């Protein structure tokens, strides 16, 4: 028998074993030592063969299928960007406590795209965009510049047959110009909903009246355009660790079919104001487990998912590609998604933008003015393969 690449991890009294192709089984904790010492029973050998942990000979189909699977996964594909996350302005009308990359005041100068940015973006877009694209506008507060949204949409319309637009907005205020844009069928809203008025006031508006207005604007969008027009997600701070059930019930009441639970992101500036949220792992896991239990209760009446967990489950059991670039292997940075900052700098992910802005490491990969740094992109992608990281960690 030939042993094939196998990974394992103990869980309580069982061990999870997985093959290179993702086949898996739960076995007792004596399985791996006996697997390594060739002491498996006949039944266990059959299990190992079926899970592609063993092969009978060098020409066994199991070895060939693993090779094909690996080749298909790591083969480089042509660059065709389908997801553009752009930040045309860094100015904002709020000062949220967990802002990740810092915002600029409303009257700040030099933090908005100008004509030269639009021209450079069009040249970059024309060269790299797929026919079907999603453009996500972040900020700052993008609703301050509906004119830039229109201009970017006009650029995309020249080169693409299908365009989906998403505005990440705080919905603190809704201007008529901004609403005219998002009322279009292909335009969606993404916003934050951290909880009740108290939570929103503490994290975002610093004012209960403003927080109430903020939540009412979310409800108005749902009432007038339907729940599919808007997605909302929370950022969980240390002030909200004691009431996950209330947050789940609020989202159910708002008509959401799921929730993406996330703590304050340690990679950005927010960790400075929310040190406990960023480093309190046990507090977070306790909160997360209680939230999942509440979601289980909700599902007795209607379907409601934790979006991150659901994505992982679908990836494991259905073999679907995860939506999270950092979780893909290989990640294929700057192949189908890029981030373009307010100054034209290009990043492979939004997290890399955070790490660069906090001066941990420079993960920028070029700019719309100077083009892409292909050598740096290649180097990043060489580490964006789980086998490479396992090798460096001494686990292969």
Secondary structure as UniProt FT lines:
FT   STRAND          2..3
FT   STRAND          6..11
FT   TURN            12..13
FT   STRAND          14..19
FT   TURN            20..21
FT   STRAND          24..28
FT   TURN            29..30
FT   HELIX           31..36
FT   TURN            37..38
FT   HELIX           42..50
FT   TURN            51..52
FT   STRAND          54..55
FT   TURN            58..59
FT   HELIX           61..74
FT   STRAND          81..86
FT   TURN            97..98
FT   TURN            106..107
FT   HELIX           115..128
FT   STRAND          129..137
FT   HELIX           142..145
FT   HELIX           146..159
FT   STRAND          162..168
FT   HELIX           176..182
FT   TURN            185..186
FT   STRAND          187..192
FT   HELIX           197..200
FT   HELIX           201..205
FT   HELIX           208..225
FT   HELIX           227..229
FT   STRAND          230..233
FT   HELIX           238..240
FT   TURN            241..242
FT   HELIX           244..253
FT   TURN            254..255
FT   STRAND          258..259
FT   TURN            266..267
FT   HELIX           269..272
FT   HELIX           275..279
FT   HELIX           281..298
FT   TURN            299..301
FT   STRAND          305..306
FT   HELIX           307..318
FT   HELIX           325..327
FT   TURN            333..335
FT   STRAND          337..340
FT   TURN            342..343
FT   STRAND          345..347
FT   HELIX           350..357
FT   TURN            358..359
FT   STRAND          364..367
FT   TURN            368..370
FT   STRAND          371..372
FT   HELIX           374..382
FT   HELIX           386..392
FT   TURN            393..394
//
